[in-house]
Amino acid sequence: MVATLLFGNVQAATHILDGKSLTVDQLWEISKPGEDIQISDEGWQRIRASYKAPINAAQDGRAIYGLTVNYGALKDKRVSGSSVEDEPNRSASIAFNERQMRIQAAGFGPFLPEQQSKMAMIIRVNQMAAGYTGMSEAAANAYIEYINHDVTPLIPGRGSNGSNDLSLVTHIGLSLMGEWDVMYQGQRRDAAEVRKELGLKRYQPFGMDGISILSNGNVAEAQSIAAVKTAEHLLNTSPVIIASSLEALNGNVSPFLWHTVETKGWPQVHEAGEAILAHLKGSFLWDNNDKRNLQDPLSFRASGYILAAALEELRQAKELLNTAINHTTDNPIVHTNAKDNLWYSDSDAVNALRVENTNVFVNSGANFDNTQLAIQLESLSRAVAQVIHTSAWRTTQLADSGRTKLPMYLVAPENKGGDGFANIAQSMSGIYAEAMALTNSATLYGVPTSVGIEETFSNVNNVAARLARLVDIGYEVYAFEVLHSTQGMDLRRRTQQLTMGEGTSDLLNAYRQSVSYVTEDRNFGPDVRNGANFLRQYAPAGR
């Protein structure tokens, strides 16, 4: 359960993380400025048990990756004795972890937005509370201090090694140590200065803290969630845009009717169709019209099915991310209550991994592999690209008087001798091409590292960044469509006295606060830029 406690000012809240039930939607809100977190009592219990597991396993004489031995190709090099909590092993562990933070850090800008940095830290705390990381209570408290003070480490947005976050997420560890910059109260600051200003005690990464801070996918998960949430907004805005273009076209509602899409039966088709139709309540499209074509171009007629495909890919992406943020991307993994009744549970190989002959395990693995997430995000990207593709084609159709029975290029009666939207689709074509180029796969590429032991890649950071860029371009392509659809709606209202739908009228009226009706030829650059910015913020009725 993720509980929310309100204190005094209802604008600020403290959210309780239990490591089991955090959702993408909750995380998106929690990661905003002013939102605080705490860990549930059960979460703290799992953190303590998880911390002790590798410590006890080392005491048994086992070599524990990242705790008693080094990383990668240096995994046979001892860095600490078996009694890790005792000196001189404790100091050796801290020195090793601090050194790893320094040597792993690299990357290029731009730096991630502050919300994504905060989100990455919240994900890590929630995964600690799940009991899978082996990290210390001190580490959990260090993260919570930054989160609750809205201190966000500067994390490079480029330079992941492609299989886990390593060189990127390490910047969180460095900033916790006071050795890297943070954003605080809107300014880039030296972390050591901010820590002193806030009265925070020195943090020294001990035990599994080091490898668990730097070898995970928390930054990639934060980037993915940010991209998915912006895609969700774009797709939630799509029904009213499609509906507005139907009115500009004088199109048919029949492809979206319940009994039409029921014969298709695919996921999300009813939801997409009904969302489009809901914006057309009260519209003239529900009346017979002798100028309406028997059927419309596929960019209109199939738009509900194409939107449904994107909504389903979005649902699957969110479901996968909901699972990810309540589990872990660590190596090694810690499990303090492992399933112990499998056919191989009593094998010598499995028994050798037990901690103190219990069902507690510290296992080597590859949980940081994000191939499934990367492939899902690429599927979402391709589905969003289909939505963008149909938008671009609808725009070109709306400029054609043969389709709309309105003036060519939607030239207003007041615009005597004007050319209207005769040429602006040429600009849209270049923007559209930029979007389509982002649909190529990026998951397979990488350079083997650690003397060849790390040679597979998902590049989920890159995939998420490409999805975010694709969505942003989607607003720009939509800006061209809405410029056309609202002009067509206004022409029908003004010259034919037709009534638009409730939802589409809301869109038209709000849009006109940013972009005016075109009564004379003008520079349309400001219009499409203002339109894109408007759409990025627009919340359709019912959403």
C-alpha positions as CSV (number, residue, x, y, z in Angstrom):
1,M,0.0,0.0,0.0
2,V,1.2,3.5,-0.8
3,A,-0.5,5.7,1.8
4,T,-0.6,9.5,1.6
5,L,-0.5,11.6,4.7
6,L,-1.6,15.3,4.5
7,F,0.0,17.8,6.8
8,G,-1.4,21.3,7.2
9,N,-1.0,22.7,3.7
10,V,-2.8,20.2,1.4
11,Q,-0.5,21.1,-1.4
12,A,2.3,19.0,0.3
13,A,2.0,15.4,1.3
14,T,4.1,12.6,2.8
15,H,3.7,9.3,1.0
16,I,4.4,5.9,2.6
17,L,6.4,3.5,0.5
18,D,6.1,-0.2,1.2
19,G,8.1,-1.7,-1.7
20,K,5.1,-3.6,-3.0
21,S,2.3,-1.3,-4.4
22,L,3.8,1.8,-5.9
23,T,2.3,2.7,-9.3
24,V,3.6,4.7,-12.2
25,D,0.8,7.2,-11.8
26,Q,1.5,7.6,-8.0
27,L,5.2,7.9,-8.6
28,W,4.6,10.7,-11.2
29,E,2.8,12.7,-8.6
30,I,5.2,11.9,-5.7
31,S,8.2,13.0,-7.7
32,K,6.9,16.6,-8.0
33,P,8.4,19.3,-5.8
34,G,7.2,19.5,-2.3
35,E,6.2,15.8,-2.1
36,D,7.8,13.8,0.8
37,I,8.2,10.1,1.4
38,Q,8.5,7.7,4.3
39,I,9.1,4.0,4.5
40,S,6.5,1.7,6.0
41,D,7.4,-0.3,9.2
42,E,7.3,-3.5,7.1
43,G,9.6,-1.9,4.5
44,W,12.1,-1.0,7.2
45,Q,12.1,-4.6,8.4
46,R,12.8,-5.9,4.9
47,I,15.6,-3.4,4.5
48,R,17.3,-4.6,7.7
49,A,16.9,-8.3,6.7
50,S,18.1,-7.6,3.2
51,Y,21.2,-5.7,4.5
52,K,22.1,-8.6,6.8
53,A,21.8,-11.3,4.2
54,P,25.1,-10.5,2.2
55,I,26.9,-9.6,5.4
56,N,26.1,-13.0,6.9
57,A,26.8,-14.8,3.6
58,A,30.3,-13.2,3.6
59,Q,30.7,-14.4,7.2
60,D,30.0,-17.9,5.9
61,G,33.1,-17.5,3.7
62,R,31.4,-16.9,0.4
63,A,32.7,-14.4,-2.1
64,I,30.0,-11.8,-2.6
65,Y,30.2,-9.8,-5.8
66,G,30.5,-6.1,-5.0
67,L,30.9,-6.7,-1.3
68,T,34.0,-8.8,-0.7
69,V,35.2,-9.0,-4.3
70,N,35.5,-6.4,-7.1
71,Y,33.4,-5.9,-10.2
72,G,33.4,-7.2,-13.8
73,A,36.7,-8.7,-15.0
74,L,38.2,-7.9,-11.6
75,K,35.6,-10.1,-9.8
76,D,38.4,-12.4,-8.5
77,K,40.1,-9.5,-6.7
78,R,39.4,-9.4,-3.0
79,V,38.4,-6.0,-1.5
80,S,37.3,-7.0,2.0
81,G,37.6,-9.8,4.5
82,S,34.7,-12.0,5.4
83,S,33.8,-10.1,8.6
84,V,32.8,-7.0,6.7
85,E,31.4,-5.0,9.6
86,D,34.6,-5.3,11.6
87,E,37.7,-3.2,11.1
88,P,39.8,-3.0,9.0
89,N,37.2,-4.5,6.7
90,R,34.6,-1.8,7.3
91,S,37.0,1.0,6.3
92,A,38.1,-1.1,3.3
93,S,34.5,-1.5,2.2
94,I,33.8,2.2,2.4
95,A,37.0,3.1,0.6
96,F,36.2,0.6,-2.2
97,N,32.7,1.9,-2.6
98,E,33.8,5.5,-2.7
99,R,36.4,4.7,-5.3
100,Q,33.9,2.9,-7.5
101,M,31.6,5.8,-7.4
102,R,34.3,8.0,-8.7
103,I,35.7,5.8,-11.5
104,Q,32.3,4.7,-12.8
105,A,30.9,8.2,-13.3
106,A,30.8,9.6,-16.9
107,G,28.3,10.8,-19.4
108,F,27.1,13.8,-21.4
109,G,24.3,16.3,-21.1
110,P,21.8,17.5,-21.2
111,F,21.2,16.6,-17.6
112,L,17.9,15.0,-16.7
113,P,15.1,17.1,-15.5
114,E,14.8,17.5,-11.7
115,Q,11.6,15.4,-11.6
116,Q,13.3,12.5,-13.2
117,S,16.3,12.7,-10.8
118,K,13.9,12.7,-7.8
119,M,11.9,9.9,-9.4
120,A,15.1,7.7,-9.8
121,M,15.8,8.2,-6.1
122,I,12.2,7.3,-5.0
123,I,12.3,4.2,-7.1
124,R,15.5,3.1,-5.4
125,V,14.0,3.7,-1.9
126,N,10.9,1.7,-2.9
127,Q,13.1,-1.1,-4.1
128,M,15.0,-1.0,-0.9
129,A,11.7,-1.4,1.0
130,A,10.9,-4.4,-1.2
131,G,13.9,-6.1,0.4
132,Y,15.9,-7.0,-2.6
133,T,18.9,-4.7,-2.6
134,G,21.1,-5.4,0.4
135,M,21.5,-1.7,1.1
136,S,21.9,-0.2,4.5
137,E,19.5,1.9,6.6
138,A,22.0,4.7,6.3
139,A,21.7,4.6,2.6
140,A,17.9,4.6,2.7
141,N,18.0,7.6,5.1
142,A,20.5,9.5,2.8
143,Y,18.1,9.1,-0.1
144,I,15.1,10.1,1.9
145,E,16.9,13.3,3.1
146,Y,17.5,14.4,-0.5
147,I,14.0,13.5,-1.7
148,N,12.3,15.3,1.2
149,H,14.4,18.4,0.8
150,D,14.0,18.4,-3.0
151,V,17.8,18.0,-3.5
152,T,18.2,16.4,-6.9
153,P,21.6,15.1,-8.2
154,L,22.6,16.3,-11.7
155,I,22.4,13.1,-13.8
156,P,23.8,13.1,-17.4
157,G,21.1,12.2,-19.9
158,R,23.5,10.3,-22.2
159,G,26.2,7.7,-21.7
160,S,24.5,4.6,-20.3
161,N,26.6,1.5,-21.1
162,G,23.4,0.0,-22.6
163,S,22.8,-2.8,-20.2
164,N,22.4,-0.9,-16.9
165,D,22.7,2.7,-15.7
166,L,26.1,2.4,-14.1
167,S,27.9,5.6,-15.3
168,L,24.7,7.7,-15.0
169,V,23.2,6.6,-11.7
170,T,26.6,6.8,-10.1
171,H,26.2,10.5,-10.0
172,I,23.5,10.0,-7.3
173,G,26.1,8.2,-5.1
174,L,28.7,10.9,-5.7
175,S,26.2,13.7,-4.7
176,L,25.2,11.7,-1.6
177,M,28.9,11.7,-0.7
178,G,29.1,15.4,-1.3
179,E,31.4,15.0,-4.4
180,W,29.1,16.1,-7.2
181,D,26.6,18.9,-8.0
182,V,22.9,19.0,-7.3
183,M,19.9,21.2,-8.1
184,Y,18.5,22.9,-5.0
185,Q,15.9,25.6,-4.9
186,G,16.3,26.2,-8.7
187,Q,20.1,26.5,-8.7
188,R,23.0,24.2,-9.5
189,R,25.0,23.8,-6.3
190,D,27.9,21.9,-4.9
191,A,26.4,19.0,-3.0
192,A,28.9,19.4,-0.1
193,E,27.7,23.0,0.4
194,V,24.0,22.0,0.3
195,R,24.6,19.2,2.8
196,K,26.3,21.5,5.2
197,E,23.5,24.1,4.8
198,L,20.8,21.5,5.5
199,G,22.8,20.0,8.4
200,L,23.0,16.5,6.9
201,K,25.5,14.0,8.4
202,R,28.3,12.7,6.2
203,Y,27.2,9.6,4.2
204,Q,29.7,6.9,3.5
205,P,28.5,4.0,1.3
206,F,29.2,0.7,3.1
207,G,28.7,-2.9,2.3
208,M,26.3,-3.4,-0.6
209,D,25.5,0.3,-0.8
210,G,28.1,0.9,-3.5
211,I,27.1,-1.7,-6.1
212,S,23.4,-1.2,-5.3
213,I,23.7,2.5,-5.9
214,L,25.5,2.3,-9.2
215,S,24.5,-1.1,-10.8
216,N,20.8,-0.8,-11.3
217,G,18.2,0.6,-13.8
218,N,16.6,3.3,-11.7
219,V,17.6,6.2,-14.1
220,A,16.3,4.2,-17.1
221,E,13.1,3.5,-15.2
222,A,12.6,7.2,-14.4
223,Q,13.3,8.2,-18.0
224,S,10.9,5.5,-19.2
225,I,8.2,6.6,-16.9
226,A,8.6,10.3,-17.9
227,A,8.4,9.3,-21.6
228,V,5.3,7.0,-21.0
229,K,3.5,9.7,-19.0
230,T,4.0,12.3,-21.8
231,A,2.9,9.7,-24.4
232,E,-0.2,9.1,-22.2
233,H,-1.1,12.8,-22.3
234,L,-0.6,12.9,-26.1
235,L,-2.9,9.9,-26.6
236,N,-5.5,11.3,-24.2
237,T,-5.5,14.5,-26.2
238,S,-5.9,12.6,-29.5
239,P,-9.7,11.8,-29.3
240,V,-10.7,15.5,-29.3
241,I,-8.3,16.3,-32.1
242,I,-9.6,13.5,-34.2
243,A,-13.2,14.6,-33.4
244,S,-12.4,18.2,-34.4
245,S,-11.0,17.0,-37.7
246,L,-14.1,15.0,-38.4
247,E,-16.1,18.2,-38.0
248,A,-13.8,20.1,-40.2
249,L,-14.2,17.3,-42.8
250,N,-17.9,16.8,-42.3
251,G,-17.0,13.2,-41.7
252,N,-18.8,10.0,-40.7
253,V,-19.3,8.8,-37.2
254,S,-20.1,5.3,-38.3
255,P,-16.5,3.9,-38.0
256,F,-16.5,4.7,-34.3
257,L,-19.9,3.4,-33.2
258,W,-20.1,0.7,-30.6
259,H,-21.7,-1.9,-32.9
260,T,-19.1,-1.2,-35.6
261,V,-16.0,-1.7,-33.4
262,E,-17.6,-4.6,-31.6
263,T,-17.2,-6.6,-34.8
264,K,-13.4,-6.0,-34.5
265,G,-13.1,-7.1,-30.9
266,W,-9.5,-5.9,-30.4
267,P,-8.2,-4.3,-27.2
268,Q,-9.0,-0.7,-26.6
269,V,-11.2,-0.3,-29.7
270,H,-14.3,0.5,-27.7
271,E,-12.4,2.9,-25.5
272,A,-10.9,4.8,-28.4
273,G,-14.1,5.0,-30.4
274,E,-16.2,6.1,-27.4
275,A,-13.6,8.7,-26.4
276,I,-13.8,10.2,-29.9
277,L,-17.6,10.2,-30.0
278,A,-17.9,11.7,-26.5
279,H,-16.4,15.0,-27.8
280,L,-19.0,15.1,-30.5
281,K,-22.1,15.3,-28.2
282,G,-24.4,17.9,-29.8
283,S,-22.4,18.0,-33.0
284,F,-24.0,18.5,-36.5
285,L,-22.3,15.2,-37.4
286,W,-25.2,13.4,-35.8
287,D,-27.5,15.0,-38.4
288,N,-27.9,13.8,-42.0
289,N,-26.0,15.9,-44.5
290,D,-26.2,15.6,-48.2
291,K,-22.7,16.9,-48.7
292,R,-21.2,14.2,-46.5
293,N,-19.2,11.5,-48.4
294,L,-20.2,7.9,-48.1
295,Q,-16.9,7.1,-46.4
296,D,-13.8,9.0,-45.4
297,P,-10.1,8.6,-46.0
298,L,-8.5,6.0,-43.8
299,S,-6.6,8.6,-41.8
300,F,-10.1,9.5,-40.4
301,R,-11.9,6.1,-40.8
302,A,-9.2,4.0,-39.1
303,S,-8.0,6.6,-36.6
304,G,-9.9,4.9,-33.8
305,Y,-8.2,1.6,-34.4
306,I,-4.8,3.2,-34.7
307,L,-5.4,5.1,-31.5
308,A,-6.5,1.9,-29.8
309,A,-3.3,0.2,-30.8
310,A,-1.3,2.9,-29.1
311,L,-3.5,2.9,-26.0
312,E,-2.9,-0.9,-25.7
313,E,0.9,-0.5,-26.0
314,L,0.7,2.3,-23.4
315,R,-1.2,0.0,-21.0
316,Q,1.4,-2.8,-21.4
317,A,4.3,-0.4,-20.9
318,K,2.7,1.0,-17.7
319,E,2.0,-2.5,-16.4
320,L,5.6,-3.5,-17.0
321,L,6.9,-0.4,-15.2
322,N,4.5,-0.9,-12.3
323,T,6.2,-4.3,-11.8
324,A,9.7,-2.9,-12.3
325,I,9.5,-0.2,-9.6
326,N,8.4,-2.7,-7.0
327,H,11.1,-5.2,-7.7
328,T,14.8,-4.6,-8.5
329,T,17.4,-4.3,-11.2
330,D,20.4,-5.2,-8.9
331,N,23.2,-7.6,-9.3
332,P,23.6,-9.5,-7.1
333,I,20.1,-9.8,-5.8
334,V,19.0,-10.4,-2.2
335,H,16.0,-12.5,-1.4
336,T,15.1,-13.0,2.3
337,N,12.0,-15.1,1.8
338,A,12.7,-17.2,-1.3
339,K,10.3,-19.8,-2.7
340,D,11.8,-23.1,-1.5
341,N,9.6,-25.9,-2.8
342,L,10.8,-26.1,-6.4
343,W,12.2,-29.3,-7.9
344,Y,15.7,-28.0,-7.8
345,S,15.5,-26.3,-4.3
346,D,17.5,-29.1,-2.6
347,S,20.2,-29.4,-5.2
348,D,23.8,-28.9,-4.2
349,A,24.1,-25.8,-6.4
350,V,21.1,-24.1,-4.8
351,N,22.1,-25.1,-1.2
352,A,25.5,-23.6,-1.8
353,L,23.8,-20.2,-2.3
354,R,21.8,-20.3,1.0
355,V,22.7,-17.9,3.8
356,E,23.1,-19.8,7.0
357,N,21.1,-22.8,5.6
358,T,17.9,-20.7,5.4
359,N,15.7,-19.7,2.5
360,V,17.7,-16.4,2.3
361,F,19.8,-16.0,-0.9
362,V,22.3,-13.7,-2.3
363,N,22.5,-14.6,-6.0
364,S,24.4,-13.4,-9.0
365,G,22.2,-12.5,-11.9
366,A,21.4,-9.9,-14.6
367,N,18.3,-8.2,-13.2
368,F,19.6,-4.9,-14.7
369,D,18.8,-6.3,-18.2
370,N,15.9,-4.2,-19.5
371,T,15.4,-5.9,-22.9
372,Q,11.7,-6.5,-22.3
373,L,11.1,-2.9,-21.3
374,A,13.1,-1.5,-24.2
375,I,11.2,-3.7,-26.7
376,Q,7.9,-2.6,-25.1
377,L,8.8,1.1,-25.3
378,E,9.9,0.6,-28.9
379,S,6.5,-1.0,-29.6
380,L,4.8,2.0,-28.0
381,S,7.0,4.4,-30.1
382,R,5.9,2.7,-33.3
383,A,2.3,2.9,-32.3
384,V,2.6,6.6,-31.4
385,A,4.3,7.1,-34.8
386,Q,1.2,5.6,-36.4
387,V,-0.9,8.1,-34.6
388,I,1.4,10.9,-35.8
389,H,1.3,9.5,-39.3
390,T,-2.5,9.6,-39.5
391,S,-2.5,13.2,-38.1
392,A,-0.2,14.4,-40.9
393,W,-2.4,12.8,-43.5
394,R,-5.6,14.2,-42.0
395,T,-4.0,17.7,-42.3
396,T,-3.4,17.3,-46.0
397,Q,-6.9,16.0,-46.5
398,L,-8.4,19.0,-44.7
399,A,-6.7,21.4,-47.1
400,D,-8.5,19.8,-50.1
401,S,-11.8,21.4,-51.0
402,G,-12.8,18.2,-52.8
403,R,-12.9,16.4,-49.4
404,T,-14.3,19.1,-47.2
405,K,-16.5,21.1,-49.7
406,L,-15.0,24.1,-48.0
407,P,-12.7,26.7,-49.7
408,M,-9.4,25.3,-51.0
409,Y,-6.7,25.6,-48.3
410,L,-9.4,26.7,-45.9
411,V,-9.3,30.3,-47.0
412,A,-11.7,32.4,-45.1
413,P,-14.3,34.6,-47.0
414,E,-12.6,37.7,-45.5
415,N,-9.3,36.7,-47.0
416,K,-9.9,38.0,-50.5
417,G,-7.3,36.6,-53.0
418,G,-5.5,34.9,-50.2
419,D,-3.8,31.5,-50.3
420,G,-4.4,30.3,-46.7
421,F,-2.8,27.0,-45.9
422,A,-1.4,26.4,-49.4
423,N,2.2,25.7,-48.3
424,I,2.6,25.1,-44.6
425,A,2.2,21.3,-45.0
426,Q,5.7,21.5,-46.5
427,S,7.1,22.4,-43.0
428,M,5.0,19.7,-41.4
429,S,6.5,17.1,-43.8
430,G,10.0,17.8,-42.4
431,I,8.8,17.5,-38.8
432,Y,6.9,14.3,-39.7
433,A,10.0,12.8,-41.3
434,E,12.0,13.5,-38.1
435,A,9.4,11.6,-36.1
436,M,9.3,8.6,-38.4
437,A,13.1,8.3,-38.2
438,L,12.8,7.7,-34.5
439,T,11.0,4.4,-35.0
440,N,14.1,2.5,-35.9
441,S,15.3,0.0,-33.3
442,A,18.1,1.0,-30.9
443,T,18.2,-2.0,-28.6
444,L,20.9,-4.1,-30.2
445,Y,23.9,-1.9,-30.3
446,G,26.8,-1.6,-27.9
447,V,30.5,-2.2,-27.3
448,P,31.4,-5.1,-25.1
449,T,33.1,-4.0,-21.8
450,S,34.8,-5.6,-18.8
451,V,37.0,-7.7,-21.1
452,G,34.0,-9.1,-22.9
453,I,31.9,-10.3,-19.9
454,E,29.3,-7.6,-20.5
455,E,28.3,-7.9,-24.1
456,T,24.5,-7.6,-24.3
457,F,22.5,-4.4,-24.5
458,S,19.0,-3.0,-24.3
459,N,19.8,0.7,-24.5
460,V,16.6,1.4,-22.7
461,N,17.8,4.9,-21.7
462,N,18.2,5.7,-25.4
463,V,14.9,4.1,-26.3
464,A,13.1,6.1,-23.6
465,A,14.7,9.3,-24.8
466,R,13.7,8.6,-28.4
467,L,10.1,7.9,-27.3
468,A,10.0,11.2,-25.4
469,R,11.4,13.1,-28.5
470,L,8.9,11.3,-30.7
471,V,6.0,12.4,-28.4
472,D,7.2,16.0,-28.4
473,I,7.2,16.0,-32.2
474,G,3.7,14.5,-32.1
475,Y,2.5,17.7,-30.5
476,E,4.2,19.7,-33.3
477,V,2.5,17.6,-36.0
478,Y,-0.8,17.9,-34.1
479,A,-0.3,21.7,-34.1
480,F,-0.6,21.7,-37.9
481,E,-3.7,19.5,-37.8
482,V,-5.4,21.6,-35.1
483,L,-4.6,24.8,-37.1
484,H,-6.5,23.3,-40.0
485,S,-9.3,21.6,-38.0
486,T,-10.2,24.7,-36.0
487,Q,-10.2,26.8,-39.2
488,G,-12.6,24.3,-40.8
489,M,-14.8,24.3,-37.7
490,D,-14.9,28.1,-37.6
491,L,-15.8,28.2,-41.3
492,R,-18.7,25.8,-40.8
493,R,-19.9,27.8,-37.8
494,R,-19.6,31.1,-39.5
495,T,-20.7,30.3,-43.1
496,Q,-23.0,27.3,-42.6
497,Q,-24.3,28.0,-39.0
498,L,-23.5,24.4,-38.0
499,T,-23.1,23.4,-34.3
500,M,-19.9,21.8,-33.1
501,G,-19.7,19.2,-30.4
502,E,-19.3,20.0,-26.7
503,G,-15.8,18.7,-26.4
504,T,-14.6,20.0,-29.8
505,S,-16.1,23.4,-28.9
506,D,-14.1,23.4,-25.7
507,L,-11.0,22.7,-27.7
508,L,-11.8,25.4,-30.2
509,N,-12.5,28.1,-27.6
510,A,-9.4,27.3,-25.6
511,Y,-7.2,27.1,-28.7
512,R,-8.4,30.5,-29.8
513,Q,-6.8,32.0,-26.7
514,S,-3.5,31.1,-28.3
515,V,-4.1,31.1,-32.0
516,S,-6.7,33.3,-33.8
517,Y,-9.0,32.5,-36.7
518,V,-7.2,33.2,-39.9
519,T,-8.8,36.0,-41.8
520,E,-5.8,37.0,-43.8
521,D,-2.5,35.4,-45.0
522,R,0.1,35.7,-42.3
523,N,3.3,34.1,-40.9
524,F,2.1,30.8,-39.6
525,G,5.3,30.0,-37.7
526,P,4.1,31.5,-34.4
527,D,0.7,29.8,-34.8
528,V,2.2,26.3,-35.0
529,R,4.6,26.9,-32.2
530,N,1.9,28.4,-30.0
531,G,-0.4,25.6,-31.0
532,A,2.2,22.9,-30.0
533,N,2.7,24.6,-26.6
534,F,-1.0,24.9,-26.1
535,L,-1.5,21.1,-26.8
536,R,1.3,20.1,-24.5
537,Q,-0.7,21.7,-21.6
538,Y,-4.3,21.1,-22.8
539,A,-6.4,18.8,-20.7
540,P,-9.6,17.7,-22.6
541,A,-12.8,17.6,-20.7
542,G,-13.3,14.3,-18.9
543,R,-9.5,13.7,-18.7
